[in-house]
Amino acid sequence: MRNTLYYLLLVSLSIALYAPIFLSNGWVIGHDGAGHLFKIHKLMECGWKPWIEDWYAGFPLLRFYPPASYIVAAFFGKIFGNEVRGYAATLMLTSFIGAASLHIFLRKTGRESYIPPVLFIPSPWIISVAYIEGNFPRANSIYLMPLFMLSVLFMGNEKRDGYIIMAAMALSAVMLFHYSVLILFALVPVILMWENIKTLNFVRNLIKVGGICLLLTGFWYIPFLIDVTWVHFWSVTQHEWLYRIYSVPPERFLAPSFLPILVLILLFSVLATLRGTITKRALFLIFGLIYLSTGYYSPTPWLNSFPLLRLIPPYRWLDAVPFLAAVLAGDALRNISSIYKKLLIGAIATLLLSEVILTNFPTVGNPSQETIELAHFLKTENSTGWRFFIDGGTSEHSYLPALTGKPTLNGWYHEGNPVDTQMTGMMYLLSTKSPASSLYLKAYSVKYYISSDPSWKPDGYQSVKKIGKYNIYRSNVSFVKPVNTLLVGNFYELPFEYAYMKKLPSNLSGFKTIIYAQIPSKEDEEKLRKFLNNGGVLIWVPQNNGTLFGIRAELAEIHNDELSSMEFNVSRFARFSYKNKPWYGPLFERGTPLIMHGRRVLLGYLKTGNGKIYLVGANLLYHIAYTNSSYELSVLRSLLPEGEEASYRIIRYGDGTITLKLSAQGRTVIRVSETYYPYWRASLDGKPVNILQDKRTGLILVPIENGTHTLILKFRDPFVSLRTYSAFFWFLMTGALLTELRREKVKIRLKTP
């Protein structure tokens, strides 16, 4: 009866703590919460689709984020009516499970087991993660750390199959709630519970548990590990500004929001030390993790740059502190027989925590009226095949697709964005107000560009409306666009349309022009020869000494006063100097000259087969980008032949399926405004056709022939069936666990006289 009442107390605390979210009509939760709410909304709306259109230029939903938090929240959201309630109910569940697991863990390790779990649920650090940061999956995983530790304890102490299955299922659940915390979670038991895990029994159980976990979690971890090259993890120590932001300044520990917690830890430590019941390793871990959390501000900032450590933002080392503080509290109250003394100490601790919670307790916000008006404006647009983009967008804006029914180029959490690298480049161009920025916006089919800056707009965009801080600009955009020029080799950001690939593809069909910015291999020479024989235009821009088709390029010092031309006004060329030092670049001995440098060719051409080769020396592409010379750019663009035109009509546009009606006036390559991913499959008039990736934008390229065609693009995730297998094993393990527990109960009854 006492345990039942105690668990009811834990349930009541969990419900009370997250009732403000459950009862709220808002959806702005902390910094990140709206982004998580959208994922829950999407699962509730149409289930777990492998590919969705709502964020970025399309992305794989939950490929790079463990799905458990979202699936549980979507389940509760269906029951309680909306995603906000599902969000809150999940936190209520995990906080209760964590507290109950902590109670059992403390009891089995001989510590006081009733007071610490009550303090664990309203831990200010976890509340700050759930409410202020709004990091929904991470808050759930911190709550589940005691469950992780209890499972490790079972693996070290138990030989009964029921407990091993229970440990495996619990560990699998934690793994599916969050993956990056697993490094931290694994570190703590190695130090805190070394006696338990160094045993042969633990090793045997680890093998069993590992096998079961693979069956239960493989549906997510196997695709994640195979596709890990598409993940854009930040190494937090790589950029000083990032490292500084993610590190905790030491003075923050003395702030009113943290000082009571630190005082509480010290009080429990002193009390446990005086009573001789302290676990010194727990205290060592707490202050070791606090030290790691200071990162950039610590005396040893290099420490966080070690492998694995650099993957964890420094402040997240504090995620283990609530559990370890509970362990210290259990130490301090160990073997105190008087319930009144325990309650007195618990009351003092509760008052200290309450001071933090009551003075810093955040609320769930509502979006501003102007954001609601913006959502209404976008929702009334009936056309399809376009996106909107909010420059400087926050998590709040990532929820707008749920309100508008329209996809956005914004999203939340860069790791899930396959075009993150390309969009980062676009953001830089926007921040510098570069003319090239509009090329990216239009490539991503951004019809509405929304900014708080009324003084500037990208080229080709016109102001249509102002709603509060939102300046709305519109442009005519195409979901499909012919791209006739391919840049291969070194990349240069130049303000005209071209696709880019690091290596020359095997199929060059449809491209009119190739700008080849490297020294060719024999294999590439053969591909380029065929391309020229088919009437293509090759622009060779070497950076060093090299040879193409017997044409030799040799480095030389470049001087403006040695330039001459009958075709171009070379006096308009920018100065050939690099940081006030001489400029070097290749020149050619052969070719019909267009621009000479002394007696050698800087720009010339040769006819080969049915095609034409332009020889471009002096590292001119880099010179154009470095000096921002518009005249040199016009010279380069004059070498490009006119491309083919194409028209299109969208027949179907949905998650993972696109059907287009195309009409081309000649053989060309079209760029579809959809993120390339290796599992997209294309068919043209019912026949499979290979697709390519434009590395410049990250979008899909499809070669098409002259005439009218039907193009169907489908996302075929080869790992979807793993979900069914894992669901079967979850069902199987649940049945095995219930059978084993029933068997253990029978054994206990038979042994009882």
matplotlib code that plots the C-alpha trace (Angstrom):
import matplotlib.pyplot as plt

x = [0.0, 2.8, 4.5, 1.2, 0.7, 4.3, 4.0, 0.8, 2.7, 5.3, 2.6, 1.0, 4.3, 4.9, 1.4, 1.6, 5.0, 3.9, 0.2, 1.1, 2.0, -0.9, -3.4, -1.9, -3.4, 0.1, 2.8, 5.9, 7.8, 11.3, 13.8, 13.3, 10.0, 7.9, 10.3, 9.7, 6.0, 5.9, 7.4, 4.8, 2.1, 3.4, 3.4, -0.2, -1.3, 0.0, 2.2, 5.9, 6.6, 10.2, 10.3, 8.4, 8.2, 7.5, 11.0, 14.1, 13.8, 12.4, 14.1, 13.9, 11.7, 13.4, 16.3, 18.8, 16.7, 15.8, 12.0, 10.7, 9.9, 7.9, 6.1, 5.0, 4.0, 2.0, 0.3, -0.7, -1.5, -4.1, -5.6, -5.7, -6.5, -3.4, 0.4, 0.9, -0.9, 1.1, 4.3, 3.3, 1.9, 5.2, 7.2, 4.8, 5.4, 9.2, 9.5, 7.5, 9.3, 12.6, 11.6, 10.3, 13.5, 15.5, 13.6, 14.3, 18.0, 18.6, 16.8, 18.8, 22.1, 21.3, 20.6, 17.6, 15.0, 12.0, 13.2, 15.6, 13.1, 10.7, 13.6, 14.5, 11.2, 11.3, 15.1, 15.7, 18.2, 15.7, 12.9, 15.2, 15.8, 12.1, 10.7, 13.4, 15.4, 12.5, 14.7, 11.9, 13.9, 16.8, 14.5, 12.9, 16.3, 17.6, 14.5, 15.2, 18.9, 17.9, 16.3, 19.5, 21.5, 19.1, 19.5, 23.3, 22.8, 20.6, 23.2, 25.9, 23.9, 21.2, 21.3, 17.6, 16.4, 13.4, 15.7, 18.1, 15.2, 13.9, 17.3, 17.6, 14.1, 14.8, 18.2, 16.6, 13.9, 16.5, 18.6, 15.5, 14.8, 18.2, 21.5, 24.1, 23.5, 24.5, 28.2, 27.5, 25.2, 27.8, 30.6, 28.8, 28.3, 31.9, 33.1, 30.1, 29.5, 32.8, 32.5, 29.3, 30.4, 33.9, 32.4, 32.2, 28.4, 28.1, 30.1, 27.9, 24.8, 26.1, 26.4, 22.8, 21.5, 23.5, 21.9, 18.4, 19.0, 20.2, 16.9, 14.8, 16.6, 18.1, 15.1, 16.5, 20.2, 21.0, 19.7, 21.2, 24.7, 24.5, 23.3, 25.7, 27.6, 24.4, 24.5, 25.9, 27.3, 29.0, 32.3, 31.7, 35.4, 35.9, 34.6, 35.5, 32.1, 30.2, 32.4, 31.9, 28.1, 27.8, 30.1, 29.0, 30.8, 31.8, 29.9, 26.6, 27.0, 26.7, 23.5, 20.2, 19.0, 21.9, 23.4, 20.7, 21.4, 25.1, 24.4, 22.1, 24.8, 27.4, 25.0, 24.3, 28.0, 28.9, 26.2, 27.1, 30.8, 30.1, 28.1, 30.6, 28.1, 29.3, 30.0, 33.1, 32.9, 29.5, 30.9, 34.0, 31.6, 29.5, 32.4, 34.2, 31.1, 30.7, 34.3, 33.8, 30.7, 32.7, 34.6, 35.8, 36.0, 38.0, 41.8, 42.0, 39.8, 41.6, 40.1, 36.8, 38.4, 39.2, 37.3, 33.8, 34.0, 34.0, 30.6, 28.9, 28.1, 29.9, 26.7, 25.2, 27.7, 25.4, 22.6, 23.9, 24.0, 20.3, 20.8, 24.1, 22.7, 20.0, 22.6, 24.3, 21.0, 20.5, 23.9, 23.3, 20.0, 21.3, 20.5, 18.6, 15.8, 13.8, 11.2, 11.0, 14.7, 14.3, 11.3, 13.0, 16.0, 13.7, 11.7, 14.8, 16.0, 12.5, 12.5, 15.8, 14.6, 11.3, 13.1, 14.7, 11.6, 9.1, 11.4, 12.4, 9.5, 8.8, 5.4, 4.3, 3.9, 1.6, 3.0, 2.7, -0.3, 1.9, 3.1, -0.5, -1.3, 1.7, 0.5, -3.0, -1.5, 0.6, -2.3, -4.5, -2.1, -3.6, -0.8, 1.7, 5.4, 6.9, 8.2, 8.5, 11.7, 12.0, 15.5, 16.6, 13.8, 13.5, 11.9, 8.6, 8.7, 9.4, 5.9, 4.3, 3.8, 1.4, -0.6, -0.3, -0.2, 2.8, 6.4, 9.2, 12.9, 13.3, 13.4, 14.8, 18.0, 20.6, 21.5, 18.3, 18.9, 20.6, 21.2, 22.6, 26.0, 24.5, 22.0, 24.8, 26.4, 23.2, 22.8, 26.3, 25.4, 22.2, 24.1, 26.5, 23.6, 25.2, 23.3, 24.0, 21.7, 18.6, 19.9, 19.7, 16.3, 14.9, 16.6, 14.8, 11.6, 11.2, 8.3, 8.0, 11.2, 10.4, 12.8, 12.9, 15.1, 13.1, 16.2, 17.2, 15.7, 17.2, 17.4, 14.1, 12.0, 9.3, 7.7, 4.1, 3.1, 4.4, 3.0, 4.6, 8.3, 7.8, 8.6, 7.3, 8.9, 7.6, 9.2, 8.1, 9.9, 10.0, 10.0, 11.7, 14.5, 16.9, 20.5, 22.8, 26.2, 28.1, 31.1, 33.5, 36.5, 37.2, 34.1, 33.6, 30.6, 29.7, 26.3, 24.9, 23.2, 25.2, 25.3, 28.4, 30.0, 33.3, 33.9, 32.9, 29.8, 29.8, 26.7, 27.1, 24.0, 22.0, 24.7, 25.7, 28.7, 31.2, 33.5, 36.3, 38.3, 41.1, 43.8, 42.1, 42.8, 43.0, 39.5, 38.1, 39.9, 38.0, 34.7, 35.4, 36.5, 33.1, 31.4, 33.1, 32.4, 28.7, 29.0, 29.6, 31.5, 34.3, 35.8, 39.1, 40.3, 43.4, 44.9, 48.3, 50.6, 48.9, 47.9, 44.5, 44.4, 48.1, 47.5, 50.0, 49.2, 52.1, 52.2, 53.4, 53.3, 50.4, 50.6, 47.8, 50.1, 51.0, 47.3, 46.1, 43.0, 41.1, 37.9, 37.7, 38.6, 41.4, 41.9, 38.7, 40.2, 40.8, 44.4, 46.1, 47.6, 46.9, 47.2, 49.6, 51.7, 52.2, 49.4, 50.2, 48.2, 48.5, 49.0, 48.9, 51.2, 48.4, 44.9, 43.3, 43.8, 41.1, 43.3, 47.1, 49.5, 52.7, 53.3, 51.2, 47.4, 45.5, 42.1, 41.7, 39.9, 40.2, 37.7, 37.7, 35.3, 31.8, 32.6, 34.8, 37.4, 37.9, 41.3, 40.9, 44.2, 45.4, 43.1, 40.4, 37.5, 39.2, 40.2, 36.5, 35.4, 38.3, 38.0, 34.2, 34.9, 31.7, 33.5, 35.5, 32.3, 30.7, 33.7, 33.3, 29.5, 30.1, 31.7, 28.6, 26.2, 22.5, 20.8, 17.5, 14.2, 11.7, 8.2, 6.4, 3.2, 2.9, 0.5, 1.2, 3.3, 3.4, 5.6, 8.0, 6.1, 6.3, 4.8, 5.6, 4.5, 7.6, 8.1, 11.7, 12.8, 16.0, 18.1, 18.8, 19.2, 16.5, 17.0, 14.0, 13.6, 13.8, 16.7, 18.8, 19.0, 20.3, 16.8, 15.0, 14.0, 13.0, 11.1, 10.7, 7.6, 7.6, 11.3, 13.8, 16.3, 19.3, 19.4, 22.3, 23.0, 23.8, 26.4, 25.9, 22.3, 22.0, 19.0, 18.1, 19.2, 17.5, 18.6, 15.7, 15.3, 13.5, 9.7, 6.9, 7.4, 6.0, 8.5, 7.7, 10.0, 9.5, 11.4, 12.0, 13.4, 15.0, 14.9, 11.2, 10.6, 13.0, 10.3, 8.0, 10.7, 11.6, 7.9, 7.7, 10.7, 9.2, 6.1, 8.1, 10.3, 7.3, 5.7, 9.0, 9.3, 5.8, 6.4, 9.6, 8.2, 5.2, 7.7, 9.7, 6.5, 5.5, 9.0, 8.7, 5.3, 6.6, 9.5, 7.2, 6.2]
y = [0.0, 2.4, 1.8, 2.4, 5.7, 6.7, 5.9, 8.0, 10.8, 10.6, 10.5, 13.5, 15.5, 14.6, 15.7, 18.9, 19.8, 19.6, 20.5, 24.1, 22.7, 20.3, 23.0, 25.6, 26.9, 28.1, 26.2, 28.3, 26.2, 27.4, 28.0, 24.7, 23.3, 24.3, 22.4, 19.3, 19.9, 20.0, 16.5, 15.3, 17.0, 15.4, 11.9, 12.5, 13.9, 11.2, 8.7, 8.1, 8.8, 8.2, 11.6, 14.7, 18.1, 20.4, 21.5, 22.5, 21.2, 17.9, 15.7, 12.2, 12.4, 11.0, 9.5, 11.3, 11.8, 8.8, 8.5, 7.4, 10.8, 11.7, 8.4, 8.4, 12.0, 11.4, 8.5, 10.6, 13.5, 11.3, 10.4, 13.9, 15.8, 17.7, 17.6, 20.0, 17.7, 14.8, 16.6, 17.3, 13.8, 12.2, 14.4, 13.3, 9.7, 9.8, 11.9, 9.3, 6.3, 8.0, 8.7, 5.2, 3.7, 5.9, 4.7, 1.0, 1.8, 3.5, 0.8, -2.0, -0.1, 0.4, 4.1, 6.1, 5.6, 7.8, 11.4, 11.7, 10.7, 13.4, 15.9, 14.4, 15.1, 18.9, 19.1, 22.7, 21.5, 19.2, 21.8, 24.2, 21.7, 20.9, 24.4, 27.0, 25.2, 23.2, 20.3, 17.7, 14.4, 15.4, 16.2, 12.8, 11.1, 12.8, 11.6, 8.1, 8.1, 6.2, 3.5, 3.2, 2.9, 0.4, -1.7, -1.7, -2.7, -5.7, -6.7, -6.8, -8.5, -10.6, -14.0, -14.5, -14.2, -12.0, -9.3, -9.5, -9.1, -6.2, -4.6, -5.0, -3.5, -0.6, 0.2, -0.1, 2.4, 4.9, 4.4, 5.3, 8.5, 10.1, 8.9, 11.6, 11.3, 7.6, 8.6, 10.4, 7.6, 5.0, 7.0, 7.3, 3.6, 2.9, 5.2, 4.9, 1.2, -0.3, -3.2, -4.2, -4.1, -5.6, -9.0, -12.0, -12.1, -8.5, -9.5, -12.5, -10.4, -7.6, -10.0, -11.1, -7.6, -6.3, -8.9, -8.1, -4.3, -4.8, -6.5, -3.9, -0.7, -1.8, -0.4, 3.1, 2.6, 0.5, 3.2, 5.9, 4.3, 3.5, 7.1, 8.8, 10.5, 12.6, 13.8, 17.3, 17.0, 20.0, 19.5, 22.1, 22.9, 23.5, 27.0, 29.3, 31.1, 27.8, 26.5, 29.7, 29.6, 26.0, 26.4, 27.5, 30.5, 29.7, 32.7, 31.1, 28.6, 31.4, 32.8, 32.5, 29.9, 27.5, 28.4, 26.7, 23.5, 23.8, 24.5, 21.4, 19.2, 20.5, 20.1, 16.5, 15.8, 17.3, 15.3, 12.1, 12.7, 13.3, 10.2, 8.1, 7.1, 9.2, 7.7, 9.7, 8.7, 10.3, 13.6, 13.3, 12.8, 15.8, 18.2, 16.6, 17.1, 20.6, 21.3, 19.8, 21.9, 25.1, 24.1, 27.3, 29.0, 26.3, 26.4, 23.4, 24.3, 21.7, 18.9, 19.0, 18.5, 14.8, 12.3, 11.7, 14.6, 17.1, 15.7, 16.8, 20.5, 21.2, 22.4, 18.9, 17.3, 18.7, 16.3, 13.6, 15.9, 15.5, 11.7, 12.0, 14.6, 12.1, 9.5, 11.9, 12.6, 8.9, 8.6, 11.4, 9.9, 6.3, 4.3, 7.2, 5.4, 8.4, 9.3, 12.8, 13.5, 12.3, 14.5, 17.5, 17.2, 16.6, 19.6, 21.8, 20.5, 21.0, 24.6, 25.2, 23.7, 25.6, 28.9, 28.1, 26.8, 29.5, 32.4, 31.0, 28.9, 29.6, 29.6, 28.3, 31.2, 32.1, 33.2, 36.9, 38.3, 39.2, 35.5, 34.4, 37.0, 35.8, 32.2, 33.2, 35.1, 32.1, 29.7, 31.7, 31.1, 28.2, 27.3, 24.5, 23.7, 26.6, 27.3, 30.2, 31.2, 33.4, 34.9, 34.6, 32.1, 30.4, 27.3, 29.1, 29.5, 25.8, 25.1, 27.3, 24.4, 22.9, 26.2, 27.0, 23.7, 25.1, 23.9, 26.0, 26.2, 26.8, 23.8, 23.0, 21.2, 21.3, 17.6, 16.5, 18.7, 17.0, 20.4, 22.0, 22.7, 24.4, 26.4, 27.5, 29.0, 30.6, 32.2, 33.6, 35.1, 36.6, 38.1, 39.8, 40.8, 39.1, 39.0, 35.2, 34.7, 34.9, 32.0, 29.8, 31.0, 30.4, 27.1, 26.1, 27.4, 30.1, 32.1, 34.2, 35.6, 37.0, 39.3, 41.8, 44.1, 46.5, 48.1, 45.1, 42.3, 39.6, 40.2, 39.4, 39.7, 42.4, 43.7, 42.6, 43.0, 44.0, 42.3, 43.8, 42.9, 40.7, 42.2, 39.8, 39.7, 37.5, 36.2, 34.0, 30.7, 27.4, 24.0, 22.7, 24.5, 23.5, 23.6, 23.4, 24.1, 21.8, 22.9, 20.0, 20.1, 23.1, 25.0, 28.7, 30.8, 32.8, 34.6, 32.5, 29.2, 26.0, 22.7, 21.5, 18.1, 17.3, 14.5, 14.1, 11.9, 8.9, 10.2, 13.7, 13.6, 16.8, 19.2, 21.7, 23.1, 21.7, 24.0, 21.7, 23.3, 20.7, 18.6, 15.6, 12.0, 9.6, 8.4, 11.9, 12.8, 9.9, 11.1, 14.6, 13.5, 11.7, 14.9, 17.0, 14.5, 14.9, 18.7, 19.8, 23.0, 22.4, 25.2, 24.1, 26.2, 24.5, 25.8, 24.3, 22.8, 20.1, 18.7, 18.0, 16.4, 17.3, 21.0, 22.1, 24.6, 26.1, 28.4, 31.9, 35.3, 37.3, 41.1, 43.3, 45.4, 42.2, 41.5, 42.2, 41.3, 42.1, 40.8, 42.1, 45.3, 43.9, 47.3, 46.6, 43.5, 43.7, 43.9, 40.6, 40.6, 38.5, 40.3, 42.8, 39.8, 38.6, 36.6, 33.2, 31.2, 28.8, 30.0, 28.1, 27.7, 26.6, 27.7, 30.4, 33.4, 35.7, 37.2, 37.1, 37.5, 38.4, 35.7, 33.1, 32.5, 33.4, 32.8, 30.9, 28.1, 25.0, 23.0, 19.3, 16.9, 18.5, 20.5, 23.3, 23.7, 27.0, 27.4, 29.7, 30.5, 32.8, 31.1, 33.3, 31.7, 32.4, 35.9, 36.6, 35.4, 37.1, 40.5, 40.4, 41.6, 42.0, 42.5, 39.3, 37.5, 38.8, 37.5, 34.1, 34.1, 35.0, 31.6, 29.8, 28.7, 29.3, 26.4, 24.5, 25.6, 23.4, 23.8, 21.8, 21.1, 19.5, 16.6, 15.4, 16.9, 15.1, 13.5, 11.3, 11.4, 13.9, 13.6, 16.1, 16.7, 18.0, 19.5, 20.1, 21.7, 19.6, 17.3, 18.9, 18.4, 19.6, 20.5, 19.5, 21.6, 18.6, 17.5, 14.7, 11.6, 8.2, 6.6, 8.7, 6.8, 8.3, 7.0, 8.9, 7.8, 4.6, 3.8, 4.0, 6.9, 7.7, 10.9, 13.1, 15.4, 19.0, 19.6, 23.4, 23.3, 19.7, 19.2, 16.5, 16.6, 14.5, 14.3, 14.4, 14.1, 16.4, 16.2, 15.7, 13.4, 12.2, 12.2, 10.3, 10.7, 8.3, 8.0, 4.3, 3.8, 0.4, 0.2, 0.6, -3.1, -3.0, -1.3, -4.3, -6.7, -4.6, -4.2, -8.0, -8.4, -5.8, -7.9, -11.1, -9.7, -8.4, -11.8, -13.4, -10.9, -11.5, -15.3, -15.0, -12.7, -15.1, -18.0, -16.1, -15.3, -19.0, -19.9, -17.4, -18.8, -22.4, -21.4, -19.6, -22.0]
z = [0.0, 0.9, -2.5, -4.3, -2.6, -3.3, -7.0, -7.0, -5.5, -8.3, -10.9, -9.4, -9.4, -13.1, -14.1, -12.1, -13.5, -17.2, -16.8, -18.0, -21.4, -21.5, -20.7, -22.9, -26.1, -27.3, -29.2, -28.6, -26.1, -25.4, -28.2, -30.0, -29.0, -32.0, -34.3, -32.3, -32.2, -36.0, -36.2, -33.8, -35.9, -39.1, -37.5, -36.3, -39.7, -42.0, -40.1, -40.4, -44.1, -45.2, -47.1, -46.5, -48.4, -45.5, -44.5, -46.5, -50.1, -48.9, -46.3, -44.7, -41.7, -38.5, -40.4, -38.2, -35.0, -32.8, -33.2, -29.8, -28.3, -31.4, -31.8, -28.2, -28.4, -31.6, -29.9, -26.9, -29.3, -31.0, -27.7, -26.2, -29.4, -30.4, -30.6, -27.7, -25.3, -26.8, -26.1, -22.4, -21.8, -23.0, -20.6, -17.8, -18.7, -18.9, -15.7, -13.9, -15.4, -14.6, -10.9, -10.4, -11.9, -9.7, -6.7, -7.6, -8.4, -5.0, -3.1, -4.8, -4.1, -0.4, -0.5, 0.6, -2.1, -1.3, -1.1, -4.1, -6.8, -5.5, -6.0, -9.4, -11.2, -10.7, -11.3, -12.5, -15.1, -16.7, -16.5, -18.3, -21.1, -21.4, -21.0, -21.7, -24.4, -25.5, -26.4, -26.2, -27.0, -24.7, -21.8, -22.1, -22.3, -19.2, -17.3, -18.5, -17.3, -14.1, -16.3, -18.2, -14.9, -13.5, -16.6, -16.3, -12.6, -13.7, -16.2, -13.5, -10.8, -12.4, -14.1, -14.5, -18.0, -17.2, -15.8, -18.8, -21.2, -19.1, -19.2, -23.0, -23.6, -21.3, -22.9, -26.4, -25.3, -24.1, -27.2, -29.3, -27.3, -27.9, -29.3, -28.4, -24.7, -24.9, -24.7, -21.5, -20.2, -20.9, -19.2, -15.9, -15.0, -16.0, -13.2, -10.8, -11.0, -12.0, -9.6, -11.3, -14.9, -14.5, -13.7, -16.1, -15.5, -16.9, -20.0, -20.6, -20.1, -22.3, -25.2, -24.7, -24.2, -27.2, -29.5, -28.3, -28.6, -32.2, -33.0, -31.2, -32.4, -35.7, -37.6, -36.8, -36.1, -39.2, -41.7, -39.6, -39.7, -43.4, -44.2, -41.7, -44.6, -45.1, -41.5, -40.9, -37.4, -35.9, -34.2, -31.5, -31.1, -34.8, -34.7, -31.8, -31.9, -31.7, -29.0, -26.9, -27.3, -26.2, -23.2, -19.7, -18.2, -14.6, -13.3, -14.5, -11.7, -9.2, -10.9, -8.9, -11.4, -10.6, -7.2, -5.1, -7.0, -6.4, -2.7, -2.5, -4.0, -1.6, 1.4, 0.5, -0.1, 3.3, 5.1, 3.4, 4.1, 7.8, 8.0, 6.1, 3.4, 0.5, -2.9, -3.8, -7.4, -7.8, -6.4, -8.7, -11.7, -10.8, -10.6, -13.5, -15.7, -14.5, -15.5, -18.9, -19.4, -19.1, -22.3, -23.9, -20.6, -18.8, -18.2, -20.6, -23.6, -25.7, -23.6, -25.4, -28.8, -28.2, -30.2, -29.0, -26.5, -29.4, -30.6, -27.4, -26.9, -23.5, -21.7, -22.3, -19.9, -17.2, -18.3, -15.9, -12.9, -11.9, -11.6, -9.8, -7.4, -6.6, -5.9, -3.5, -1.8, -1.4, 0.1, 2.6, 3.8, 3.8, 7.0, 8.6, 10.3, 11.4, 8.8, 10.3, 9.7, 6.1, 5.6, 7.2, 4.9, 1.9, 2.8, 2.9, -0.4, -1.9, -0.7, -2.4, -5.7, -5.4, -5.2, -8.6, -10.1, -8.9, -9.8, -13.2, -14.2, -17.9, -19.6, -22.9, -25.3, -28.1, -31.4, -32.2, -34.0, -37.0, -37.2, -37.3, -40.0, -42.0, -41.7, -42.9, -45.9, -47.0, -46.5, -49.0, -51.8, -53.8, -56.2, -55.6, -56.4, -54.4, -50.9, -48.6, -46.7, -43.6, -43.5, -39.8, -39.1, -35.7, -34.3, -34.2, -38.0, -38.5, -37.3, -40.0, -42.5, -40.0, -40.1, -43.8, -45.5, -47.5, -47.5, -46.3, -46.9, -43.2, -40.9, -37.5, -36.7, -39.5, -39.1, -40.8, -43.9, -46.8, -48.4, -45.3, -46.9, -49.9, -47.8, -45.5, -48.6, -49.6, -46.2, -46.5, -49.9, -48.4, -45.4, -47.9, -50.1, -53.0, -56.4, -56.5, -53.5, -55.8, -57.9, -54.9, -53.7, -57.2, -57.5, -54.3, -55.8, -53.1, -54.2, -51.0, -49.4, -46.0, -44.2, -41.4, -43.5, -45.6, -47.2, -49.4, -51.4, -53.6, -57.4, -59.1, -56.0, -55.6, -52.4, -52.1, -48.4, -45.0, -41.9, -38.7, -38.9, -41.9, -45.3, -47.9, -51.3, -54.2, -57.4, -60.3, -59.7, -61.5, -59.8, -62.9, -64.8, -67.6, -66.6, -69.6, -68.1, -65.7, -63.6, -62.7, -60.4, -58.2, -57.2, -57.8, -56.7, -59.8, -60.4, -63.3, -63.7, -63.7, -62.0, -60.1, -59.6, -58.0, -60.5, -64.1, -64.3, -66.7, -68.5, -69.9, -72.1, -72.1, -71.0, -73.7, -71.9, -69.4, -67.5, -66.5, -63.7, -63.0, -64.6, -66.4, -65.8, -68.9, -68.0, -68.0, -71.3, -72.9, -71.6, -72.7, -76.2, -76.6, -75.3, -77.9, -80.7, -79.9, -80.4, -76.8, -75.7, -73.3, -71.3, -69.7, -66.8, -65.3, -62.1, -62.4, -65.1, -67.0, -70.4, -72.1, -75.6, -75.9, -75.1, -72.5, -69.7, -67.9, -64.9, -65.4, -63.6, -64.9, -65.6, -66.8, -69.0, -71.1, -72.0, -75.5, -77.5, -80.7, -79.1, -75.6, -73.8, -71.5, -69.9, -68.0, -66.3, -62.6, -61.3, -61.4, -57.9, -54.8, -51.4, -53.1, -54.3, -57.9, -59.5, -61.1, -63.5, -66.5, -70.1, -73.4, -76.4, -78.7, -79.7, -81.7, -79.5, -78.1, -75.4, -75.4, -72.6, -74.3, -76.9, -75.2, -75.1, -72.0, -73.7, -76.9, -78.6, -80.7, -82.7, -82.0, -83.8, -83.7, -80.6, -79.4, -76.7, -75.0, -73.2, -70.2, -68.4, -65.6, -63.0, -64.4, -62.6, -59.2, -60.4, -61.2, -57.8, -56.0, -57.6, -58.3, -61.8, -63.7, -67.0, -66.7, -65.8, -69.0, -71.0, -69.5, -70.1, -73.8, -74.2, -73.2, -76.0, -75.5, -73.8, -74.5, -73.1, -71.3, -69.9, -67.2, -65.4, -62.0, -62.0, -58.5, -55.7, -52.3, -49.7, -51.6, -54.9, -57.7, -61.2, -63.9, -67.5, -69.4, -72.8, -74.1, -77.3, -77.4, -75.4, -72.0, -68.3, -65.9, -62.3, -60.1, -57.0, -54.7, -52.5, -54.0, -51.9, -53.1, -52.7, -55.2, -58.3, -61.6, -64.6, -67.9, -69.9, -67.9, -68.4, -65.5, -65.9, -63.8, -61.8, -60.8, -57.8, -58.4, -55.7, -56.0, -54.8, -53.6, -55.9, -58.4, -62.1, -64.7, -68.4, -70.9, -74.6, -77.0, -76.9, -74.4, -71.4, -68.1, -65.4, -62.1, -59.1, -56.1, -52.9, -52.2, -48.7, -48.7, -44.9, -44.3, -43.8, -40.8, -38.9, -39.3, -38.1, -35.1, -34.2, -34.3, -32.0, -29.6, -29.4, -29.1, -26.3, -24.4, -24.5, -23.4, -20.5, -19.3, -19.4, -17.5, -14.8, -14.4, -14.0, -11.4, -9.5, -9.4, -8.1, -5.3, -4.3, -4.3, -2.1, 0.4, 3.2]

ax = plt.figure().add_subplot(projection="3d")
ax.plot(x, y, z, "-o")
ax.set_aspect("equal")
plt.show()
